[in-house]
């Protein structure tokens, strides 16, 4: 599941001016998968500010990053989520602390993503990192 280092290149979308342009530059399968991620983020945190940071779509709440996502050649990634809370059934998506990798063919299940987003949002709102 995890990509080899040679494949860890951001797509051309990293030069986008906004999230819509970022998604528009992606292959259709990547675009669909990340639109689903975006929809979950907006459902959990409708007040999150959508921006680009480090060339990636970023969602901030109270000035703190709730989540980032990015498209790479061989996979998609989510950053800033509490990966220690990943259920055992989703551990195959874990790349490193704070980094989750998946493919359009094997997305992170929506209930798992929602749980992680809610946990991160609660941490931000309680003043934790």
N, C-alpha and C positions, 0 to 999 in steps of 0.2 A: 504494500500500500504506500509506504513512504517513498518519496522520490529520491533518486540519486542526486548527489551534489551537482553534477553537470547539467541537470534538468531544472535546477532552482533558479530560473530566470523569470523575472516579471514579464508579463506580456507587454505589447506595445500600448496597452491601455493605461499603463502607468504615467503616460504623458497627457492624460485627459485633463480638461478644465473643471469638470464636475462629475458627479457619480453617474448621471445619465449618459454622458459621453464615455465614461470608463466602461460601463456595461455595453454600450453600443459597439465598442471596438472588439468585444470578445466573440469567440466562436459561439454559435447558437446554444450548444449544450452547457457551456460554462456560463453564458448569460442567464439561461433559465435557472440554473442552480443558485447563482448569486442573487438573482431577483427573489428567489424564495427565501434566502437568508435575509435579504433587505426587508422583505415583508414581515418576517418574524421579529426583526429588530424594531420596526415601526409599530408592530402590535404591542410588544412588551413595553416599549418606551416611546410613545407617540410624541413626546416633547423633546426627544433627542435631536441635537443639531447635526445635520448631515454635512460633511465636508470631506476634503481630501487632505491626508497627512501622510508624509513619506510616500507619496504617489499611490496611496491606497484609500478606498472609501473608509471613512471614519465616522463614528457616531459618538457624540459627546453629550454627557448629562452633567450639569453643574460645572462645566469646564473640564471634566475628566473623561477620559476615553472609556466608553462602555464596550465597544468592540471595533475592530478593524477587520476587513477582509481583502483578499487579493487573489488574483488569478496568476498562476504560473503555468509553464508549458505542460507539465505532467500532472498537476493537481491544483486544488484550490485550498486556501488557508484562512483560518479565523484566528485572530490574535486578541489578547487581553482578557480572555475568559478564564474562570477558575477551573482549570483542567483537572485539578485534584478531585473535583466533584463529578467527573465523568463516570457513568455507571460502567460496570465490568463489560456489559454488552457493547459499549462504544469505545473501549480502550484501544481497539485497532486503529482508531483515528488519531490517537495521541502522537504528536511528533516531538514535543518538548514541553516543558512547563510553560503554560500560557499559549501554546500553539497547537491547533487542531488542523489536520490535513484530511481532505476528502476528495473524491472525484465526482463528476456529475452522475456517474453510474452507481456510486456508493456514497450518497450524501449522508451527512449527519442527520439522524432522525429528528424531525421537528420538535417532538416533546423534549428531547435531550437538549436541543439548542435553546428552547424556551426556558428550561430549568436553569441552564447556565447563565442566560441573559438576566433572568430574574435575580439570581444570586449576585451577579456582578452589580446590577442596579441597586440592590439592597445595600451592598458594601459601599457603593458610592454615596448613597443617601445617608448612611450612618456615619460617614466621615472616615471610613477605612479606605485604604488604597483602592 
